[in-house]
């Protein structure tokens, strides 16, 4: 029994080390202020505790963490810019984010927790304002999780805390999606993801901060 406990402890510690080596240093986090440090510690603790959780549980925890801890605000209010792509550390420092900030933070979190890169996509949509039957739409971004390449995705959204299948989100009209490997427009996949300049710049910022996944 004692040996089993030691083995489990060793496994947990190894997961902690792996996760820790993929994250920015304390000195880097400190540059974003005390709010970033506090949220980063809570976030890291969540990631470290996810090692043995099924992926659906990881999705739920990550989605709830950001939806509850981060306040929604437009880029113009947070960054004084119309189109700013923030890293998780930048979001932690402000405590606020637009829809892209939420999606980026969730994407990074799930990659760090071990979710395969081909299972998650950042997805631009048109969100119907006023319900599924409304003709008024607004640009929005969500995170789509594909359990397998051919199954219906689950949608992680800062607008609602529950994670729902895409078929239940009739208020969202997909435009295109992407991850680190490809872009999808309709049913067409294109590997030339480097043409998404803002995404490439964000990935460079993540690397400079010390993220790797």
GUDOLUM-418485 format. One record per atom (N, C-alpha, C): z, y, x; residue in one letter. Coordinates in steps of 0.2 Angstrom, whole numbers, padded with zeros to 4 digits, always signed. Last residue first. Layout:
N
ZYXA/...
//
This chain:
213
-0129+0120+0021X/-0128+0115+0016X/-0135+0112+0015X/-0119+0133+0027X/-0124+0128+0028X/-0123+0123+0023X/-0113+0150+0030X/-0114+0144+0026X/-0120+0140+0028X/-0112+0161+0038X/-0109+0155+0040X/-0110+0149+0036X/-0119+0173+0036X/-0111+0173+0035X/-0108+0166+0037X/-0131+0169+0040X/-0128+0174+0044X/-0121+0174+0043X/-0134+0161+0029X/-0134+0158+0035X/-0130+0162+0040X/-0135+0171+0019X/-0130+0165+0018X/-0129+0162+0025X/-0146+0178+0023X/-0139+0181+0023X/-0134+0176+0023X/-0156+0169+0022X/-0155+0172+0028X/-0148+0175+0029X/-0156+0168+0008X/-0154+0162+0012X/-0153+0164+0019X/-0160+0181+0004X/-0153+0179+0003X/-0151+0173+0007X/-0173+0181+0009X/-0168+0186+0012X/-0161+0184+0010X/-0178+0172+0000X/-0178+0170+0007X/-0173+0175+0011X/-0177+0178-0012X/-0173+0172-0011X/-0173+0170-0003X/-0185+0189-0010X/-0178+0190-0011X/-0174+0184-0010X/-0198+0183-0009X/-0195+0187-0003X/-0187+0188-0004X/-0205+0169-0011X/-0200+0173-0015X/-0196+0177-0010X/-0213+0163-0003X/-0216+0169-0006X/-0211+0173-0010X/-0207+0151+0001X/-0206+0157+0005X/-0209+0164+0002X/-0211+0141-0007X/-0206+0145-0009X/-0204+0151-0005X/-0223+0132-0009X/-0223+0139-0005X/-0218+0143-0008X/-0224+0121-0017X/-0219+0121-0011X/-0219+0127-0007X/-0225+0120-0034X/-0228+0123-0028X/-0223+0123-0022X/-0229+0112-0049X/-0224+0113-0043X/-0228+0115-0037X/-0231+0114-0066X/-0234+0114-0059X/-0229+0116-0054X/-0228+0116-0079X/-0227+0109-0076X/-0230+0109-0069X/-0221+0132-0077X/-0224+0127-0082X/-0223+0120-0079X/-0218+0132-0060X/-0221+0137-0066X/-0224+0132-0071X/-0207+0130-0048X/-0210+0127-0054X/-0212+0132-0059X/-0206+0129-0030X/-0206+0133-0036X/-0209+0129-0042X/-0195+0121-0018X/-0201+0122-0022X/-0200+0127-0027X/-0184+0121-0009X/-0190+0117-0007X/-0196+0119-0011X/-0173+0128-0014X/-0175+0129-0007X/-0181+0126-0005X/-0179+0131-0030X/-0174+0130-0026X/-0176+0131-0019X/-0184+0138-0047X/-0185+0137-0039X/-0179+0134-0036X/-0194+0142-0061X/-0188+0140-0058X/-0190+0138-0051X/-0200+0153-0075X/-0201+0149-0069X/-0194+0147-0066X/-0196+0154-0089X/-0202+0157-0086X/-0204+0154-0080X/-0190+0148-0105X/-0191+0147-0097X/-0197+0151-0095X/-0180+0156-0116X/-0187+0154-0115X/-0189+0154-0107X/-0166+0153-0126X/-0169+0154-0119X/-0176+0151-0118X/-0162+0149-0138X/-0162+0156-0136X/-0165+0158-0130X/-0160+0136-0138X/-0167+0138-0141X/-0167+0146-0140X/-0152+0125-0131X/-0153+0133-0129X/-0159+0136-0131X/-0154+0112-0133X/-0149+0116-0137X/-0149+0123-0136X/-0162+0108-0123X/-0165+0108-0130X/-0160+0112-0135X/-0154+0108-0111X/-0159+0114-0113X/-0162+0114-0120X/-0137+0104-0115X/-0144+0102-0113X/-0149+0108-0115X/-0124+0115-0109X/-0128+0112-0114X/-0134+0110-0112X/-0108+0119-0105X/-0114+0117-0102X/-0118+0113-0107X/-0098+0133-0111X/-0100+0126-0111X/-0107+0125-0108X/-0097+0147-0109X/-0094+0143-0104X/-0096+0135-0105X/-0111+0159-0108X/-0107+0154-0112X/-0103+0149-0107X/-0116+0167-0099X/-0116+0170-0106X/-0111+0165-0110X/-0119+0161-0087X/-0113+0165-0087X/-0112+0168-0094X/-0123+0144-0088X/-0125+0150-0090X/-0118+0155-0090X/-0132+0129-0085X/-0126+0133-0083X/-0127+0140-0084X/-0139+0116-0094X/-0139+0123-0092X/-0133+0126-0091X/-0147+0101-0089X/-0141+0104-0092X/-0141+0111-0089X/-0164+0095-0092X/-0159+0098-0088X/-0153+0100-0092X/-0170+0078-0096X/-0169+0085-0099X/-0163+0088-0094X/-0177+0069-0083X/-0173+0070-0088X/-0172+0077-0090X/-0185+0067-0071X/-0188+0066-0078X/-0184+0067-0084X/-0176+0067-0060X/-0182+0071-0061X/-0185+0072-0067X/-0159+0067-0067X/-0165+0064-0063X/-0171+0068-0064X/-0151+0078-0070X/-0148+0072-0068X/-0153+0067-0064X/-0153+0094-0066X/-0157+0088-0068X/-0154+0082-0065X/-0148+0110-0070X/-0146+0104-0067X/-0150+0098-0070X/-0151+0127-0069X/-0153+0121-0072X/-0151+0115-0068X/-0144+0142-0071X/-0144+0137-0066X/-0146+0130-0070X/-0152+0157-0076X/-0147+0152-0077X/-0148+0147-0072X/-0156+0174-0079X/-0156+0169-0075X/-0151+0164-0076X/-0166+0186-0089X/-0160+0182-0088X/-0161+0177-0083X/-0174+0199-0099X/-0174+0194-0093X/-0167+0192-0091X/-0173+0198-0116X/-0171+0201-0110X/-0171+0196-0104X/-0181+0200-0132X/-0179+0196-0126X/-0177+0201-0121X/-0183+0199-0149X/-0181+0204-0144X/-0179+0200-0138X/-0185+0191-0160X/-0191+0193-0155X/-0190+0197-0150X/-0174+0179-0165X/-0176+0185-0163X/-0182+0186-0159X/-0170+0166-0167X/-0175+0168-0171X/-0178+0175-0169X/-0158+0164-0159X/-0165+0160-0157X/-0171+0163-0161X/-0150+0180-0156X/-0151+0173-0159X/-0158+0170-0158X/-0149+0193-0150X/-0148+0192-0157X/-0149+0185-0160X/-0161+0191-0138X/-0156+0195-0140X/-0155+0195-0148X/-0166+0177-0129X/-0167+0181-0136X/-0161+0184-0137X/-0171+0178-0112X/-0165+0177-0117X/-0166+0181-0123X/-0182+0171-0102X/-0181+0176-0107X/-0176+0174-0112X/-0177+0165-0086X/-0179+0164-0093X/-0179+0171-0096X/-0177+0157-0070X/-0178+0163-0074X/-0180+0162-0081X/-0166+0147-0062X/-0171+0147-0067X/-0171+0154-0071X/-0163+0137-0048X/-0162+0143-0051X/-0168+0145-0056X/-0159+0119-0050X/-0164+0125-0049X/-0162+0131-0052X/-0155+0104-0044X/-0153+0110-0046X/-0158+0115-0045X/-0159+0092-0038X/-0156+0091-0044X/-0154+0098-0047X/-0163+0093-0025X/-0168+0092-0030X/-0165+0092-0037X/-0151+0093-0017X/-0155+0099-0018X/-0160+0099-0024X/-0137+0084-0024X/-0143+0084-0021X/-0147+0090-0022X/-0120+0090-0022X/-0126+0089-0027X/-0132+0089-0023X/-0110+0093-0013X/-0113+0087-0012X/-0119+0085-0017X/-0104+0105-0013X/-0100+0099-0016X/-0103+0093-0016X/-0113+0113-0009X/-0108+0112-0004X/-0104+0106-0007X/-0121+0114-0021X/-0124+0111-0014X/-0118+0109-0010X/-0112+0120-0029X/-0114+0113-0030X/-0117+0110-0024X/-0111+0133-0023X/-0105+0129-0024X/-0107+0121-0025X/-0124+0138-0024X/-0121+0137-0017X/-0115+0132-0018X/-0125+0139-0038X/-0130+0135-0034X/-0127+0133-0027X/-0115+0148-0041X/-0114+0141-0043X/-0119+0136-0039X/-0120+0159-0034X/-0113+0157-0032X/-0112+0150-0035X/-0132+0161-0041X/-0132+0160-0034X/-0125+0157-0032X/-0127+0164-0054X/-0132+0158-0053X/-0132+0156-0045X/-0120+0176-0052X/-0117+0170-0055X/-0121+0164-0053X/-0131+0184-0048X/-0125+0183-0044X/-0121+0177-0046X/-0139+0184-0059X/-0141+0181-0053X/-0136+0180-0048X/-0132+0192-0068X/-0133+0184-0070X/-0135+0181-0063X/-0121+0201-0058X/-0125+0201-0063X/-0127+0193-0064X/-0103+0203-0055X/-0110+0200-0053X/-0114+0201-0059X/-0087+0205-0047X/-0092+0207-0052X/-0098+0204-0050X/-0079+0205-0036X/-0076+0203-0042X/-0081+0203-0048X/-0083+0210-0024X/-0083+0215-0029X/-0079+0212-0035X/-0080+0199-0016X/-0077+0205-0014X/-0077+0210-0020X/-0087+0189-0022X/-0080+0188-0022X/-0077+0195-0020X/-0100+0193-0020X/-0098+0193-0027X/-0090+0193-0027X/-0100+0191-0006X/-0101+0198-0009X/-0099+0198-0016X/-0099+0177-0006X/-0094+0182-0003X/-0094+0189-0005X/-0111+0173-0012X/-0104+0172-0015X/-0099+0176-0012X/-0123+0186-0011X/-0120+0180-0008X/-0113+0179-0012X/-0134+0194-0022X/-0128+0194-0018X/-0126+0187-0016X/-0148+0203-0023X/-0146+0196-0023X/-0140+0196-0019X/-0152+0217-0034X/-0149+0215-0028X/-0146+0208-0028X/-0161+0228-0041X/-0162+0221-0040X/-0159+0219-0033X/-0156+0241-0043X/-0158+0237-0049X/-0159+0230-0048X/-0141+0247-0036X/-0148+0245-0035X/-0149+0241-0041X/-0127+0248-0036X/-0131+0254-0036X/-0138+0253-0034X/-0120+0237-0037X/-0123+0238-0030X/-0127+0245-0030X/-0114+0238-0050X/-0110+0234-0044X/-0113+0237-0038X/-0123+0245-0058X/-0115+0247-0058X/-0112+0244-0052X/-0135+0239-0056X/-0134+0246-0055X/-0127+0248-0055X/-0132+0225-0060X/-0133+0227-0052X/-0132+0235-0051X/-0120+0224-0073X/-0127+0225-0070X/-0127+0227-0063X/-0107+0212-0074X/-0109+0219-0073X/-0116+0219-0071X/-0095+0200-0078X/-0102+0202-0078X/-0103+0209-0078X/-0082+0195-0067X/-0084+0199-0072X/-0091+0201-0072X/-0076+0179-0062X/-0080+0185-0061X/-0082+0188-0067X/-0068+0169-0067X/-0065+0173-0062X/-0069+0179-0060X/-0074+0162-0077X/-0068+0165-0079X/-0065+0170-0073X/-0086+0159-0072X/-0087+0162-0078X/-0080+0165-0080X/-0082+0152-0060X/-0086+0158-0060X/-0086+0162-0066X/-0076+0140-0066X/-0073+0145-0060X/-0076+0152-0060X/-0085+0135-0075X/-0079+0138-0077X/-0076+0143-0072X/-0094+0129-0065X/-0096+0134-0071X/-0090+0138-0073X/-0086+0121-0058X/-0089+0126-0055X/-0091+0132-0060X/-0082+0111-0068X/-0077+0115-0064X/-0080+0121-0061X/-0094+0106-0072X/-0090+0110-0077X/-0085+0114-0073X/-0100+0101-0061X/-0103+0106-0064X/-0098+0110-0069X/-0090+0091-0058X/-0091+0096-0053X/-0095+0102-0057X/-0092+0082-0069X/-0086+0086-0068X/-0086+0092-0063X/-0105+0078-0066X/-0104+0081-0072X/-0097+0085-0072X/-0103+0070-0054X/-0106+0077-0054X/-0105+0081-0060X/-0085+0064-0052X/-0092+0064-0054X/-0096+0070-0055X/-0075+0067-0038X/-0077+0069-0045X/-0084+0067-0046X/-0071+0066-0025X/-0072+0060-0029X/-0074+0061-0036X/-0071+0080-0021X/-0075+0075-0017X/-0076+0068-0021X/-0065+0091-0026X/-0071+0088-0030X/-0074+0082-0026X/-0056+0098-0018X/-0054+0093-0023X/-0059+0090-0027X/-0064+0107-0011X/-0061+0101-0008X/-0058+0096-0012X/-0067+0116-0021X/-0072+0112-0018X/-0069+0106-0015X/-0055+0122-0024X/-0058+0118-0029X/-0063+0114-0026X/-0052+0128-0012X/-0048+0123-0014X/-0051+0118-0019X/-0062+0137-0011X/-0062+0132-0006X/-0058+0126-0009X/-0058+0145-0022X/-0064+0142-0022X/-0064+0136-0018X/-0046+0150-0017X/-0046+0147-0023X/-0052+0142-0024X/-0051+0157-0006X/-0046+0152-0005X/-0046+0147-0011X/-0059+0167-0012X/-0062+0162-0007X/-0057+0156-0006X/-0050+0175-0019X/-0055+0171-0023X/-0058+0165-0018X/-0044+0181-0008X/-0040+0177-0013X/-0045+0172-0017X/-0054+0187-0001X/-0050+0182+0003X/-0046+0177-0002X/-0059+0196-0010X/-0063+0191-0008X/-0059+0185-0004X/-0048+0204-0011X/-0050+0201-0017X/-0055+0195-0015X/-0047+0210+0003X/-0042+0205+0000X/-0044+0201-0006X/-0064+0210+0011X/-0058+0213+0007X/-0053+0207+0005X/-0074+0206+0018X/-0076+0208+0011X/-0070+0210+0007X/-0069+0202+0030X/-0073+0208+0030X/-0075+0211+0023X/-0064+0190+0028X/-0059+0196+0028X/-0063+0202+0028X/-0074+0181+0030X/-0072+0182+0023X/-0068+0189+0023X/-0075+0181+0044X/-0080+0183+0040X/-0078+0185+0033X/-0062+0176+0047X/-0064+0182+0050X/-0070+0185+0046X/-0063+0163+0042X/-0059+0167+0039X/-0060+0175+0041X/-0081+0158+0042X/-0074+0158+0045X/-0070+0163+0041X/-0090+0150+0028X/-0089+0155+0033X/-0082+0155+0036X/-0093+0132+0028X/-0091+0138+0025X/-0090+0143+0030X/-0094+0119+0033X/-0100+0122+0030X/-0099+0129+0027X/-0082+0115+0037X/-0087+0117+0042X/-0093+0120+0039X/-0075+0112+0025X/-0073+0118+0029X/-0079+0120+0034X/-0082+0100+0021X/-0082+0106+0017X/-0081+0113+0021X/-0077+0092+0032X/-0084+0093+0031X/-0086+0100+0027X/-0063+0093+0030X/-0066+0096+0037X/-0074+0097+0036X/-0062+0087+0018X/-0059+0094+0019X/-0063+0097+0025X/-0066+0075+0020X/-0070+0079+0015X/-0068+0086+0016X/-0056+0071+0029X/-0063+0071+0031X/-0067+0075+0027X/-0045+0071+0020X/-0045+0076+0026X/-0052+0076+0029X/-0049+0060+0011X/-0048+0067+0009X/-0048+0072+0014X/-0048+0050+0021X/-0055+0051+0017X/-0054+0059+0015X/-0035+0050+0024X/-0040+0051+0029X/-0047+0053+0026X/-0029+0047+0012X/-0028+0053+0015X/-0033+0055+0020X/-0034+0034+0010X/-0036+0039+0006X/-0035+0046+0008X/-0028+0028+0021X/-0035+0028+0021X/-0037+0033+0016X/-0014+0029+0017X/-0017+0032+0023X/-0024+0033+0024X/-0014+0021+0006X/-0013+0028+0006X/-0015+0032+0012X/-0017+0009+0012X/-0022+0011+0007X/-0021+0019+0007X/-0005+0007+0020X/-0012+0008+0023X/-0017+0011+0019X/+0004+0006+0010X/+0005+0012+0014X/-0002+0013+0018X/+0000-0006+0004X/+0000+0000+0000X/+0000+0006+0004X/
//
